Amino acid sequence: MSNYFRTPLFPSIDLSTKCNLSCIHCRNNKNKISKIPFKKVIELLDEFESLEVFHLAFAGGEPFLFPKIYDVLEYSQKLNVPKVTIVTNCTFINKDRIDKLDNNKIRFAVSLDGPKEIHNFIRNADVFDKVIDNIKYLVSKGFFVMLNCTLMKYNYKYFDEIIKIAKNLKVNQINFSKVFPVHSEIIKFMLSKEELDELYENYRKYSGEDSLVIFLDKGYMGFPDAYDSDIAFSMGCRAGISQINVMSDGSVVGCKLLPDVCAGNIYKNTIKEIWDDNNNWKLFRNVIQNINSDTCKKCDYFYACKGGCRAFAYYMTGDINGKDPLCPL
């Protein structure tokens, strides 16, 4: 049996590196401008449709700075792809063009990292009020809106307040993830194991919440009971297994946090050619054989979690095939 899906079910396209913000935790290098030409984006969309992908995402940079983003979205909503999401800081919304989008097809994933003063600090700009106004507009038009919150020392104490904001906005979902140490400055505001434990205890009280979907990536956060139920689904990296990312320079990667682990380039090969060649995906598809942690190999959960996050192992230990440092076992 294959250890990866026959098609990349969850592709993401970084349309451009251009962005209007300078967030303190960002991996994007907006000083190195690159973008995928509109014609090539359309070709990619046609190929993803032919590959029968399930969920297509557009990201960046800030995708709403892409010159023909609304043309891209209008084209995407006509494809036979169940879900299309645009990942945005929600500071650039053309309400006239938004009104032409299909609210049954297009979804919005909006970055919101805390109450006003915290969000503006993390985003390095006074944008909170504009973001909130645009979220309210999207909700009023019936779009599926989810909030993405990156947890770090500056905002994890505002966990309850962030959820309250989400409820007041009447969004559909909020996703919490931890900050990744993609550059050395980030390490100083990453959450400690004790802070993660405190966070999770707080999260537990929302069990059974029915007015808002609250998703906390427990496995990669390092919470012990992530190993108890639905582990094979919730744990283990999807990179190169069911997920790919097309970067703005045309490179194809399994994980955007590991841009140098490149599987191919859209200007040289088709997505299908890149996906079908196992030699392109050795890090992710051969992780069971590659992992060099005896602790992992002896663990009852190894074949589900596969050693945890490769990016986190690399950035925190320097060993891309090492054990995820946040493993609670």
N, C-alpha and C positions, 0 to 999 in steps of 0.2 A: 504494500500500500504506500502511495506517495505521501511524503511528509509536508507537501505544500499543495495549494489549490491549483486547479488547472488554469485559472485566470486570476489576475490581480483584482480581487473583489473591491478593494478600497484604494483606488488611485487618488493622488493629490497632485495638483499642478501649481507650482510657484510661478505666477505669471511674470513677476518682476521683483527686483530687489528694492525698488523705489519705495520709500516710506516717509511720512511726515512727522513721525515720532522717533524718539531715541530712548526706548525703554531700557531700564537698568539691567534687565536679565535677558536681553535679546540676543539671538544667535545670528540674526541677519546682518550682513555687511552691506549697508546701503551706500557706502563709499565706492563700492565696486559694482557699478550699475550694469545690469544685464536684464534682458527681457526676451520672451519668446514672441516672435512675430505673430500677428493675428492669424494669418493664413495657416501657420504651423499649428496654432492652438486648435483651429477648426479641424485640421487633419487628425490631431490627437483625439479630439472628441469623437470623431467618426470611428476611429480605431477602437476606442474604449467601448463604444456602443456595440461594435461587432464582436468584442470580447465578452460581452454580457456582464459588465461590471455591475456591482450593486449600489455603490455609493461613491459619487464623484465629488471632490472638494477642490476649491480654488483658494490659494493662499498667496503669500508674498514674503517680504514686503507687505505693503497695503494694496490689496487687489483692486480697490476702487480708484487707485491712481493709474491703473492700466488704461491706456487711451480708449479702448473699445470694450470696456468691461460689460456694459449693458448689452452690447451686441453678442458678446460671449454668453451671457446669462440667458438671453432670449433664445439663442441657438440651442443651448444646453437643455432648456426646459421642453424642447420638442423631441429630444432623444428618448429612446427606450431604455432609460436608466432610472431606477426607482427614486433615488434621492440625490439631490445636488445641493451642496452646502458651500457658502462663501464665508471664509474666516476673516474677520475684519475688526479693526479698532472702532469702527462705526462713527468716524468723524466726517466722512465724506458720503453723504447720501443725497442723491438727486430724486426728490420725491415724485416728480413727474415721471421719471423713468421707472422708479420702483413700482408705481401703479400699473405698469404694463407687464409686470412679472407675475407668473403663476404661483399663487400662495399655497397651492397644493403640491408643488414640486420643489420650489426654491426655499432653502433654509438658511438661516443666518446664525453663525457662531460668533458671538461678540465678546471681546476681551473686557472684563471688568474685575479689577483687582482690589476693590475695597470701597469704603465710603469716600467722599469727595477728596479730602486732603490726602488720603493714602493713595487713591488711584492716580491723582495728579502727580504725586511724588514719584511713583513707580514709572509713570508714563513720561515724566519730564516735561509736562505741558498742562496747561489749564484747560482740559477738554471734558471733564466729567459731566458738566451740565449739557453740553452738546450731545454727548454719548447717550445720556439718559433720555433726552428729547427724541433722539432718533430711534432708540429702542421702543419708546412709547408709540411712535408712529408705525413702526413695523408690526408691533403687536395689534394695534388698532386696525391694520389692514389684513389681519388674519394669518400672518406668516408664522411658521414654526421658528421660535427664537430660543437659542440656548446661550447661556453665559459661560465663558471660559475664565477660570480664576487660577492663577499660578500662585501657589502658597510659598511663603518665605517668612523670614523673621519679621519683616515689616508689616505683614498683614494677617498672619495666621490667628492672632488674638481677636480679629474682627470676623471670625468665621460665622458667628450667629448673626451679626449685623449684615454681612454679605447675603446670607440666606434670606433675611428679612427684606432686603432691597429687591432680591429676585422675586419674592412673593408679591411685593407691592407692585412690581412692574408687570406681574402676571405672565412672565415668560414660561416656557414649557419645561426647561431643564437647566440645571447648572452643573458644570463639570469642574471638579477640583483636581489639580495635578501639582506635583512638587516642582520646584525650580531645578533646572539642570546646570551643572557647573561647566558651561560651554566656554567660559573664559575665567581666568584666575580670580577676578574681582568678585565673581558670584559666590565663591566658596564661603566668604564671610557672612553671607546672609542666607545660607542654606539652613534648613531645620535640623536640629540634633535629634538623636533617637528619643530622648526624653520629651522634646517638643512634639515629635510625631505621636508619641504615646498619648500626650495630653490632647492633641488634636483628635485622635481617633476616639477617645473616650467622649469627647464632645459630640462627635459625629454620630455615635451610637444612639443618642436620644432622638434622632430623626428617623429611626427605623420605623417603617410603616407609613411614612409621610405620603399622603395621596394628593396633595394640592400642587406639588412640585417634584419633578424627578431630580434627585440629588445623587450625583455619581462621584464617588471618591475612588480613585484607582488604588485600591487597598494593597494589591500585590506589590506594585512598584513603590508604594509608600513604605512597605516593610511591616505591615500589620499581621500578627500571627494567625488570626482566624481567616485571613484570605486563603489559607491553605486547607480550609475545612470543606467548603462547598463550591460546586461549579468551578473547581480549580482549573480544569483543562480548558475551559472557555475563557476565564477571566485572567489567567496567568499565561506567561509565555509571550515572547515578542512576536508581533505579526509581520515584522519586516521581512520581505522576501518570501513569506509564507502565504499571506493574503493581501499584503499591502506594498505599494511602491509609491515613490515620490519623484515627479519630474521637476528638476530644478530649473531656475530661470536661464541657466547657461546651456540647457539641453541635457545635462547629465541625469542619469536615472539611478536613484539610490533606494535602498530599503528603508533607511532611517535618516531623516533630515538632520538629526543630531550627529550623524557620522557621515558628513558629506564627502569625505575622502574615500570612503568605502563605496566605490562607484561600480555599478553593474553594466553600464553601457551609456550610449548617447543617442538621442532621438534623431540626430543628424547623420548617424551612421547605420542604425538598424531600427526595425520596427519594434514596438512594445512587445509584440508576441515573440519575436526572435530573442529579445533580451530576457524575457520572462522564462522561456522554455529552456534556456541554456543554464544548466545547473552550475557550470563553472563560474558563472557570474555571481552566484549567491552562496558560496561556500561558507562564509561567516555565519549566515543565518540558517541555512538548511542543514549544515553539518555540525551544528552547535553541540549536539550530544557527543559526537566524537571529538570535537575540538576543546571542550571545556577542560581546564587543567586543575580544577579544584577537587581534591579527594573528598572533601566534605560534601560537595554537590553530588558526586558520583555515588556516594553511599546513602544519599537522602531518599526517602520514600516518595518525595514529591518531584524528583528531578525531571522525570519524563513529562511532567506537566509544566513546570516553571522554566525548565531548560537553563537554569543558572541565573535567571532574572534578566535585567536590562544590560545589554552589551555596551550601550553608551555610558551608562553610569559606572560600570566596571572600568571602562577605559579612562574616563575623566578623573575618577577618584583613585585608581590604583595604577594606571598606566598599562594594564594588561587587559586587552580587549576580549580575551578568552577566560578571564578570571571570574571569580564569584562576585555577584552583585553585593556591594558593601552594606546595603540596607536589608539584606536577608535577616529575618528575625530568628532563624533556627540555628 
